[in-house]
């Protein structure tokens, strides 16, 4: 089952207001009375909203009889879960050993400057989120970054910024 993410203003997401919790009703029906559901429930909730809103935690805790602190513990332990909204494109810059010695820091620095965000931040237009990661498993391509399923290797800071600019141009061409 493919679920479309909710598109809303950033301030609504950050404040936690106006979260349409009815979107979780099918999820509650699907998992009600079952055991071992916490991670799948959190994954599917995040696939609906793009992150885990605090109101969703409360609803799921009550309706699926999950301990709220356990849910939060799982969500903060695993890197796949997000407690705040992220950009449409998540840029993962590898900082593993091979990438580090090939100057991955210059890629992150160039992207921070071009996007006007710090590591872990999301651009004002909600298009990009920049993340440093421990390893992408592409050591032969060092230094490397990944955006969605696309891997870009043997990068310089200038080349990384060019990739971002190309994505921005494509986004402007897309119909709304």
QUIKARA-V741777 format. One record per pair of residues at least 6 apart in sequence whose C-alpha atoms are under 8 Angstrom apart, sorted by sequence separation. I is the first residue (numbers start at 1). J is the second residue. If there is no record, write none. Layout:
I|J ; I|J
//
This chain:
12|18 ; 13|19 ; 31|37 ; 45|51 ; 46|52 ; 60|66 ; 61|67 ; 75|81 ; 76|82 ; 94|100 ; 112|118 ; 117|123 ; 122|128 ; 123|129 ; 138|144 ; 145|151 ; 146|152 ; 45|52 ; 61|68 ; 75|82 ; 112|119 ; 116|123 ; 122|129 ; 144|151 ; 145|152 ; 75|83 ; 115|123 ; 121|129 ; 122|130 ; 136|144 ; 144|152 ; 145|153 ; 95|104 ; 120|129 ; 121|130 ; 136|145 ; 144|153 ; 31|41 ; 42|52 ; 58|68 ; 61|71 ; 94|104 ; 95|105 ; 120|130 ; 121|131 ; 136|146 ; 143|153 ; 144|154 ; 45|56 ; 57|68 ; 93|104 ; 108|119 ; 119|130 ; 120|131 ; 141|152 ; 142|153 ; 143|154 ; 144|155 ; 118|130 ; 119|131 ; 120|132 ; 141|153 ; 142|154 ; 143|155 ; 115|128 ; 117|130 ; 119|132 ; 141|154 ; 142|155 ; 143|156 ; 27|41 ; 57|71 ; 93|107 ; 57|72 ; 93|108 ; 145|160 ; 27|44 ; 27|45 ; 112|130 ; 111|130 ; 24|45 ; 108|132 ; 23|48 ; 38|66 ; 52|81 ; 54|83 ; 51|81 ; 52|82 ; 53|83 ; 32|63 ; 33|64 ; 51|82 ; 52|83 ; 53|84 ; 24|56 ; 28|60 ; 32|64 ; 50|82 ; 51|83 ; 52|84 ; 31|64 ; 38|71 ; 42|75 ; 51|84 ; 19|53 ; 21|55 ; 51|85 ; 21|56 ; 28|63 ; 39|74 ; 46|81 ; 50|85 ; 51|86 ; 87|122 ; 19|55 ; 28|64 ; 46|82 ; 50|86 ; 86|122 ; 87|123 ; 16|53 ; 91|128 ; 93|130 ; 95|132 ; 96|133 ; 16|54 ; 21|59 ; 43|81 ; 88|126 ; 89|127 ; 90|128 ; 91|129 ; 92|130 ; 93|131 ; 94|132 ; 95|133 ; 96|134 ; 104|142 ; 16|55 ; 42|81 ; 87|126 ; 88|127 ; 89|128 ; 90|129 ; 91|130 ; 92|131 ; 93|132 ; 94|133 ; 95|134 ; 96|135 ; 104|143 ; 13|53 ; 86|126 ; 87|127 ; 88|128 ; 89|129 ; 90|130 ; 91|131 ; 92|132 ; 93|133 ; 94|134 ; 95|135 ; 96|136 ; 99|139 ; 102|142 ; 103|143 ; 104|144 ; 87|128 ; 88|129 ; 90|131 ; 92|133 ; 94|135 ; 98|139 ; 102|143 ; 5|47 ; 6|48 ; 86|128 ; 87|129 ; 94|136 ; 4|47 ; 5|48 ; 6|49 ; 86|129 ; 99|142 ; 100|143 ; 3|47 ; 4|48 ; 5|49 ; 6|50 ; 98|142 ; 99|143 ; 3|48 ; 5|50 ; 98|143 ; 99|144 ; 111|157 ; 110|157 ; 114|161 ; 107|155 ; 109|157 ; 110|158 ; 94|143 ; 107|156 ; 108|157 ; 111|160 ; 94|144 ; 106|156 ; 107|157 ; 110|160 ; 111|161 ; 93|144 ; 94|145 ; 106|157 ; 107|158 ; 110|161 ; 93|145 ; 92|145 ; 93|146 ; 107|160 ; 91|145 ; 92|146 ; 91|146 ; 92|147 ; 91|147 ; 90|147 ; 91|148 ; 89|147 ; 90|148 ; 89|148 ; 14|84 ; 13|84 ; 14|85 ; 13|85 ; 10|85 ; 10|126
//
